[in-house]
């Protein structure tokens, strides 16, 4: 579990600098330059991600069961992850109504993904991994909305075509991941 926890601290810690030390972050970007800052940030986050994946894999070899989720939770998790993928796609498709209304669909997608996995999994490693991501996403969303209010941020209105493109891209990515990649990469086939 130590490797998983270290990975979570490094990965989510790197992604929390803007939440807890935005002024420091801005000062470092100015001092180092945008490219150097992004390089250091990326290396730190990538190292954290690697530790997190490795630690989670190690923890899954000797799982500590905390609860046994009902089998129906897998289906609910499947639906929630579909929503998470649509939210993720909406973060990257410009001028869509999802982003226009929700403002930070990627963070909401992470929140939905983490919650879905907490419902369907009951080991200590799952609680640490997905619980940490859920807690981080809640705090990050609150922080991002506060920054928007302070900056007077206005989001461009969405168009029906761009919104439809977000939904189609999200559903397609979800289907590919849920039916093929999740089993190949994670070792778990959500739908049998």
N, C-alpha and C positions, 0 to 999 in steps of 0.2 A: 504493500500500500504506500510505502514511503515514496517510491518512484512516481506513482500516480499523483500523489499530493504535491511533490516537487514540480511535476509537469503542469499541474493545474495552477499552482502559484505563479510559475513563470509565464505561462500562456495567458491566463486571465489577468495576471498582474500587469503584463505589457499592455493588454487591452483596457486596463483601468486607469492608465496614466491621465487620460483626458478627463476622467470622472473626478479624480482626487487631486491632481496636480497639473491642471491645464496651463496655468501661468508658467510653471517650471518647464512643461513641454514646449511651450512657445519660445521660451528663452533658449532652450537647447537647440531647437530648430534654427533659430537665428544664429547662435554661436557656431554650430557645426555645419550648417547648410542643410537644405532640404534633402538632398541625396544621401548625405552621410547619416542624417537622422533616420531616414527610412531604412537604410541598410542595417544600422544597429538594431532598430526596432524589429525588423524582419528576422534577423539572426536570432535575437532573443526569443521572439515568438515561435520561430521554427524549432529552436532547441526545446522550448517548453512543450510544443505540440508533439515532438518526438518522444520526450519523456512521458507525456501523458498517454500516448498510444501504447508505448512499451509497458508502462506501469499498469494500464488497464488490462492488457493482454496477460501480464503476470498474475494479476488479481483474479482473472477469470479461470486460471488453472486450479485455484483452490478457493472457490467461492464461499463466502460467508452469507448464508441465506438469512434475511431479516423477515421477509414475508413471502407468501406465495400468491402472486396476483391471480385473480380469476382469468380463465382463458379468454373471456370476452374482451379483456383489456387490450389484447393484441389487435383486435379489430378497431377499437377506439383509437389506439395509437396509430394505426394505419391511416385513419381519417385525419387525425391531427397532424401527422407528418405530411400528408397531402397539402393541407392548409399551410404548413410551414414552408414547403417548397414553393407554393404560389407567392407567399410573402417574400421569400428570398429572391425570386425572379422579379418581383415588383420593385425591389431595391435597385435593379440594374436597367429596367426599361424606362426611359425618360417619358415624362408627361403621361403617366397612367393615373387613374383615379384612386387606386389603392394607396400609392405613395402620397398623392395629394391629400387624402383624408387622414391617413395614419402617420405620415411624416417619417417614420423610421421603421419600415417594414422588415428590414433585415433583423433588427433587434427583436421585434415581435416574432419573427420566424424562429430565432434561436430560442426564445422563451417557449413557444409552442412545441418545438422539437424536444426540448429538455423535459417539459411537462409530460408529453406523450411517452417518453421513454421511462420516466419515473412511474407512470401508471402500469406499464407492461413488464417492468423488471423489479426484482426484489432483493438484490444482493447489496452488500455493503459497498462494493466497487461502483455499482450503478447509482446508489444514493450519493456517493461522493462526486462522481463524474457529472451526472445529470443535475443533481441538486446544486452543485457549484455553478454550472452554466445557467440554471434557472435564477439563482440568486443574483449572479452577475448581470443577467439580462434585465431583471427588474430594476436594479440600481442604475444601469446604463441608460435604460429608457427614460427614467425619471430625470437623470442628468441631461440627456440630449434634449428633452422637451424644455427643460429650464434654460439651456443655452439658446434654444430657438426663441423663447419668449424674450430673453434679454437682448438678443440680436434683432428682434422684430422680423424674424424669418418668415417669408411668404413662399409657399410652395405653388408651383405652376399648376393650373387646373389640368386634369387628365382628359384624354380623349377616349372614346369607346374603342377605337382600333388599338391603341396602346394598352389599354386595360385588358382587352381580349388577348393581345400578344403576351402579356404578363401571365395570364391564367393558362394559356396554351403551353407556354415555355415551362411554367411551374409543374403542370400536370405531366408533361412529357419527361422532364427531369426526374420527377417523383417515380414515375412508372419504371424508367430505366434503373434507377437506384433500388427501388423496392423489390423488383422482380429479378434483377440480375446482380447489380453491383454490391448490394448489402450482403448477400451470401458470399460472394467472391472475396470481398474486402474484410468483412467483419466476421464471417463464419456463421452467421445466423440468417436463415431465410424467413422473413416475416410472414410470408404466405405459403409456407410449406415446401 
